[in-house]
Amino acid sequence: MEDSGLTEDSEYQTVIPKKFLIVRQKSHKYRCGSCHGDIQTAPGHPRLAPGSSYGDEVIVDVALSKYCDLIPVERYPMIAARQGLKGLPSNSLINVTHFLADFINPAYQKLLLEIRFSEVIQADETPHRILEGDEKSNWYLWGFPTVKACYFEFHDTRSGDVAIDFLKDSSCIYLLSDVYSGYSKAVSETNKMRAKENKQPISSAYCNAHARRKFDEAKHPFVNETQFCLDKFEEIYKLNSESKDKSPDDVLRIRSRMIKYFDEMKKQSEKDLRGVSNKS
């Protein structure tokens, strides 16, 4: 057989396993040729954790594994051992991530400024249990996103005071949230502060996904009443999909067509309300 010069090409995926390496640095020492009494060592490269036995790449990899992939730090040494690096102490890995937190803190603060200058801010909070370092197990991760950025704070409380502290120095005009009373308190208290300074008050806007969920939860036994609203929400979501990737003016024009569906739901719900117990 002779090579025809033709090929049949195909592809398949493979992976290059992670490698753990030990880097040995040699820092030159310099002596004074005049007095012969002064010896100085050349400074090393700047590092996240100066003097640590862990390089920047390890610190970043541990943080990504924990916070992006949700792999406990205690499991990281076991993964490293399978790749040939045995005996990594998990406690020291946790400690060096604090150096990374200090390093990226200026960017974190810039995110806070970015969002505080936004006129429309979203807000939500979710329980987040911590397993070590505190006897109180119920902590909350508070998120304040916009279309450009997202800012998080971690607190051991669900009190609306957290939202007040965030909003009081903001340029927010519309706060999009669920109907948790903590946000109502935050908007009310913030508007009292703004009234004293003659600033524009904040208006509350509420999440349609949460509103729809309540109708879905009430399907039994109120099948007919809830289905009416669920059908209207389906039309609303169709319009919302239609408005994606459109200009702001087009978005407003498309969303204005939603108003009739909300009006129909309101009228029907007020009518249905008269036929059920107020304890229902």
KAURZI-V863277 format. One record per residue. OMEGA is omega in degrees with one decimal (NA if undefined). BURIAL is # if it has 16 or more other ideal C-beta (glycine too) atoms within 10 Angstrom, else .. D_CENTER is the distance of its C-alpha to the mean C-alpha in whole Angstrom. Layout:
omega:OMEGA burial:BURIAL d_center:D_CENTER
omega:OMEGA burial:BURIAL d_center:D_CENTER
This chain:
omega:177.6 burial:. d_center:61
omega:178.8 burial:. d_center:60
omega:-177.4 burial:. d_center:57
omega:-174.6 burial:. d_center:56
omega:178.1 burial:. d_center:54
omega:177.0 burial:. d_center:52
omega:170.5 burial:. d_center:48
omega:-172.3 burial:. d_center:46
omega:175.6 burial:. d_center:43
omega:-179.2 burial:. d_center:40
omega:169.6 burial:. d_center:36
omega:-177.4 burial:. d_center:34
omega:174.7 burial:. d_center:31
omega:-178.6 burial:. d_center:32
omega:173.9 burial:. d_center:29
omega:-177.0 burial:. d_center:30
omega:177.8 burial:. d_center:29
omega:177.9 burial:. d_center:28
omega:173.5 burial:. d_center:30
omega:-175.7 burial:. d_center:30
omega:172.4 burial:. d_center:33
omega:179.6 burial:. d_center:34
omega:177.6 burial:. d_center:35
omega:-179.4 burial:. d_center:38
omega:173.6 burial:. d_center:38
omega:-179.7 burial:. d_center:42
omega:-178.3 burial:. d_center:42
omega:176.3 burial:. d_center:45
omega:-178.1 burial:. d_center:47
omega:180.0 burial:. d_center:49
omega:178.7 burial:. d_center:52
omega:-179.2 burial:. d_center:54
omega:-178.7 burial:. d_center:58
omega:-176.3 burial:. d_center:60
omega:-179.1 burial:. d_center:59
omega:-178.3 burial:. d_center:58
omega:-176.7 burial:. d_center:56
omega:176.0 burial:. d_center:52
omega:179.8 burial:. d_center:50
omega:180.0 burial:. d_center:46
omega:178.5 burial:. d_center:44
omega:-179.6 burial:. d_center:42
omega:178.4 burial:. d_center:38
omega:178.3 burial:. d_center:36
omega:175.9 burial:. d_center:33
omega:-176.7 burial:. d_center:30
omega:178.7 burial:. d_center:27
omega:-179.7 burial:# d_center:24
omega:-177.9 burial:# d_center:26
omega:178.8 burial:. d_center:29
omega:179.9 burial:. d_center:32
omega:176.4 burial:. d_center:30
omega:179.8 burial:. d_center:31
omega:175.9 burial:# d_center:28
omega:-178.4 burial:# d_center:27
omega:-176.7 burial:# d_center:24
omega:178.7 burial:. d_center:23
omega:-178.3 burial:# d_center:23
omega:179.7 burial:# d_center:21
omega:-178.6 burial:. d_center:18
omega:177.8 burial:# d_center:19
omega:-178.8 burial:# d_center:19
omega:178.4 burial:# d_center:15
omega:179.9 burial:. d_center:14
omega:-176.7 burial:# d_center:16
omega:-169.0 burial:# d_center:15
omega:178.2 burial:. d_center:11
omega:-178.1 burial:. d_center:11
omega:177.2 burial:. d_center:14
omega:175.8 burial:. d_center:14
omega:179.9 burial:. d_center:17
omega:-179.3 burial:. d_center:19
omega:179.4 burial:# d_center:20
omega:-179.0 burial:. d_center:24
omega:-177.9 burial:. d_center:24
omega:177.5 burial:# d_center:23
omega:178.3 burial:. d_center:27
omega:177.6 burial:. d_center:28
omega:179.9 burial:. d_center:27
omega:-179.2 burial:# d_center:28
omega:178.3 burial:. d_center:31
omega:178.9 burial:. d_center:32
omega:173.9 burial:. d_center:31
omega:179.8 burial:. d_center:34
omega:-175.6 burial:# d_center:33
omega:172.8 burial:. d_center:33
omega:177.0 burial:. d_center:33
omega:176.9 burial:# d_center:30
omega:-175.8 burial:. d_center:29
omega:-178.6 burial:. d_center:25
omega:-179.3 burial:. d_center:26
omega:177.7 burial:. d_center:26
omega:177.6 burial:# d_center:23
omega:-176.7 burial:# d_center:21
omega:-176.0 burial:. d_center:23
omega:176.0 burial:# d_center:22
omega:176.8 burial:# d_center:19
omega:177.0 burial:. d_center:19
omega:177.2 burial:# d_center:21
omega:178.8 burial:# d_center:18
omega:178.3 burial:. d_center:16
omega:-177.1 burial:. d_center:18
omega:-176.0 burial:. d_center:19
omega:-178.2 burial:. d_center:15
omega:176.8 burial:. d_center:15
omega:177.4 burial:. d_center:17
omega:177.4 burial:. d_center:14
omega:179.2 burial:. d_center:12
omega:176.6 burial:. d_center:14
omega:175.5 burial:. d_center:15
omega:178.9 burial:# d_center:11
omega:179.0 burial:# d_center:12
omega:179.8 burial:. d_center:16
omega:-175.4 burial:. d_center:15
omega:179.9 burial:# d_center:13
omega:178.0 burial:# d_center:16
omega:-179.8 burial:. d_center:18
omega:-180.0 burial:# d_center:17
omega:178.9 burial:. d_center:19
omega:-178.5 burial:. d_center:17
omega:173.7 burial:# d_center:14
omega:179.8 burial:# d_center:12
omega:176.0 burial:# d_center:11
omega:177.4 burial:# d_center:10
omega:-178.3 burial:# d_center:10
omega:178.1 burial:. d_center:11
omega:179.4 burial:. d_center:14
omega:-177.2 burial:. d_center:13
omega:173.7 burial:. d_center:16
omega:-171.3 burial:. d_center:17
omega:-178.8 burial:. d_center:20
omega:172.4 burial:. d_center:22
omega:-178.4 burial:. d_center:22
omega:-178.9 burial:. d_center:23
omega:-179.6 burial:. d_center:25
omega:-172.4 burial:. d_center:23
omega:-175.4 burial:. d_center:21
omega:174.6 burial:. d_center:19
omega:-177.6 burial:# d_center:16
omega:174.5 burial:# d_center:13
omega:-179.4 burial:. d_center:9
omega:179.2 burial:# d_center:9
omega:178.5 burial:. d_center:6
omega:-177.7 burial:# d_center:8
omega:167.4 burial:# d_center:8
omega:178.2 burial:# d_center:11
omega:-176.4 burial:. d_center:12
omega:-171.7 burial:. d_center:12
omega:177.7 burial:. d_center:9
omega:-177.2 burial:. d_center:6
omega:-178.4 burial:# d_center:6
omega:169.8 burial:. d_center:6
omega:-176.8 burial:. d_center:9
omega:-176.8 burial:. d_center:11
omega:178.2 burial:. d_center:14
omega:-179.3 burial:. d_center:17
omega:173.7 burial:. d_center:18
omega:-178.0 burial:# d_center:17
omega:177.1 burial:. d_center:19
omega:177.7 burial:# d_center:19
omega:178.2 burial:. d_center:20
omega:179.0 burial:# d_center:16
omega:178.0 burial:# d_center:16
omega:179.9 burial:# d_center:19
omega:-179.3 burial:. d_center:19
omega:-172.7 burial:# d_center:16
omega:-170.7 burial:# d_center:18
omega:179.4 burial:. d_center:21
omega:-175.3 burial:. d_center:21
omega:174.3 burial:# d_center:19
omega:-175.0 burial:. d_center:21
omega:173.9 burial:# d_center:19
omega:178.2 burial:. d_center:22
omega:176.1 burial:. d_center:20
omega:179.6 burial:# d_center:17
omega:-176.8 burial:# d_center:16
omega:168.1 burial:# d_center:15
omega:-174.0 burial:. d_center:17
omega:174.3 burial:. d_center:20
omega:-173.0 burial:# d_center:19
omega:-180.0 burial:. d_center:22
omega:179.2 burial:# d_center:20
omega:175.5 burial:# d_center:18
omega:177.3 burial:. d_center:22
omega:-178.3 burial:. d_center:23
omega:179.6 burial:# d_center:21
omega:-179.4 burial:# d_center:22
omega:-177.9 burial:. d_center:25
omega:179.2 burial:# d_center:26
omega:179.7 burial:# d_center:24
omega:175.2 burial:. d_center:26
omega:178.0 burial:. d_center:29
omega:-178.2 burial:. d_center:28
omega:-179.7 burial:. d_center:28
omega:179.1 burial:. d_center:31
omega:-177.6 burial:. d_center:33
omega:-179.7 burial:. d_center:32
omega:178.3 burial:. d_center:33
omega:-179.5 burial:. d_center:29
omega:-179.1 burial:. d_center:28
omega:177.2 burial:. d_center:26
omega:173.6 burial:# d_center:23
omega:178.5 burial:. d_center:23
omega:172.4 burial:. d_center:21
omega:-172.3 burial:. d_center:20
omega:-172.0 burial:. d_center:19
omega:178.9 burial:. d_center:18
omega:179.6 burial:. d_center:20
omega:178.2 burial:. d_center:19
omega:179.0 burial:. d_center:19
omega:-179.9 burial:# d_center:23
omega:-178.4 burial:# d_center:24
omega:-179.0 burial:. d_center:23
omega:176.5 burial:. d_center:25
omega:179.4 burial:# d_center:28
omega:179.1 burial:. d_center:27
omega:-176.2 burial:. d_center:27
omega:-177.4 burial:. d_center:31
omega:177.9 burial:. d_center:32
omega:10.6 burial:. d_center:35
omega:-173.2 burial:. d_center:37
omega:-173.4 burial:. d_center:36
omega:-174.7 burial:. d_center:36
omega:-177.4 burial:. d_center:38
omega:-177.1 burial:# d_center:36
omega:-177.1 burial:# d_center:33
omega:178.1 burial:. d_center:34
omega:-178.2 burial:# d_center:35
omega:178.2 burial:# d_center:31
omega:177.0 burial:. d_center:29
omega:179.2 burial:. d_center:32
omega:177.5 burial:# d_center:31
omega:178.0 burial:# d_center:27
omega:177.9 burial:. d_center:28
omega:179.2 burial:. d_center:30
omega:-179.3 burial:# d_center:27
omega:175.3 burial:. d_center:24
omega:178.4 burial:. d_center:27
omega:178.8 burial:. d_center:27
omega:177.2 burial:. d_center:23
omega:180.0 burial:. d_center:23
omega:-175.8 burial:. d_center:26
omega:-178.2 burial:# d_center:24
omega:178.2 burial:. d_center:22
omega:176.8 burial:. d_center:22
omega:176.7 burial:. d_center:25
omega:179.7 burial:. d_center:26
omega:179.9 burial:. d_center:25
omega:178.7 burial:. d_center:28
omega:178.5 burial:. d_center:29
omega:179.4 burial:. d_center:25
omega:-179.5 burial:. d_center:27
omega:-179.3 burial:. d_center:30
omega:-176.9 burial:# d_center:29
omega:177.3 burial:. d_center:27
omega:178.0 burial:. d_center:30
omega:177.8 burial:. d_center:32
omega:-170.6 burial:# d_center:29
omega:-177.2 burial:. d_center:31
omega:-179.8 burial:. d_center:34
omega:176.7 burial:# d_center:32
omega:178.0 burial:. d_center:31
omega:179.2 burial:. d_center:34
omega:178.7 burial:. d_center:36
omega:-179.0 burial:# d_center:33
omega:-179.3 burial:. d_center:34
omega:-178.5 burial:. d_center:38
omega:-178.5 burial:. d_center:38
omega:177.5 burial:. d_center:35
omega:177.1 burial:. d_center:38
omega:179.8 burial:. d_center:41
omega:-175.9 burial:. d_center:39
omega:-178.9 burial:. d_center:38
omega:-176.6 burial:. d_center:42
omega:-179.6 burial:. d_center:43
omega:179.3 burial:. d_center:41
omega:177.7 burial:. d_center:41
omega:175.2 burial:. d_center:39
omega:-176.4 burial:. d_center:38
omega:NA burial:. d_center:37
